[in-house]
């Protein structure tokens, strides 16, 4: 069932932030001087998330709202933090219109209550710039007046800066990211071709590569691709269901890389190994779209 359009009208701050970021980086190639990191903290307090939106989001990514009674999923953090994160990125001087979501790490320390305002802090943690590309890591801390650091996320943005240097000849092709042959399946998902549009309605991330086939093809994709954060949220909810008996706070952290675009519609599985590896991919030995690691509370 498609997500109602009415949720899109609750995403004004997110949509405005994405527009400002795109415009601020449209004419820039890279900063004349390397920014100092870590950067200053930017802070904001956001109102409690609408309960019906949170429930619809949880169902959309494969979770059970009953697991989150009185709480907000930590993996929904982009929905409330991107406006502040966008402000942190705007002054850096990089071509932000070219940003690719490289992945993120989410650390859970305490539940995020659904009926309290959320205090959000964002700063640029580091910038790795080798002249060909820049990797910008943002640190995003969300909490409440009682627990200021309930959730911390490290968001990695990849920005290409220059064409690859071919003077030294062609380099060997990188191995295709794949699910290990010994991984076992937690669950299998059938993801519809409108999943990108539905995720955008729930989070405000209306990048057209996720919902406009024409735009996606013009950007070099076969058709629309799933948001990386949607892939990650589905992986987390798969762990909640199959590994944590419906207790999301069992997850201490997850660190994931978005390794390949997931073209929609898709039929993919969530796979794990005994040493804490997690993948979203086609099958053991097949292609992987997300690869990462996780730990549970109390794990040494």
Buried (B, 14 or more C-beta within 10 A) or exposed (E): EEBEEEBBEBBEBBBEBBEBBBEBBEEBEBBEEEBEBEBEEBEBEBEBBEEEBBBBBBBBBBBBBEBBEEBBBBBBBBBBBBBBBBBBBBEBBBBBBBBBBBBBBBBBBBBBBBEBEBBBBBBBBBBEBEEEBBBBBBBBBBBBEEBEBBBBBBBBBBBEBEEEEEEEEEEEEEEEBBBBEEBEBBBEBEBEBBBBBBBBBBBBBBBBBBBBBEBBEEEEBEBBBBBBBBBBBBBBBBBBBBBBEBEBBBBBBBBBBBBBBBBBEBEBBBBBBEEBBBBBBBBBEBBBBBBBBBBBEEEE
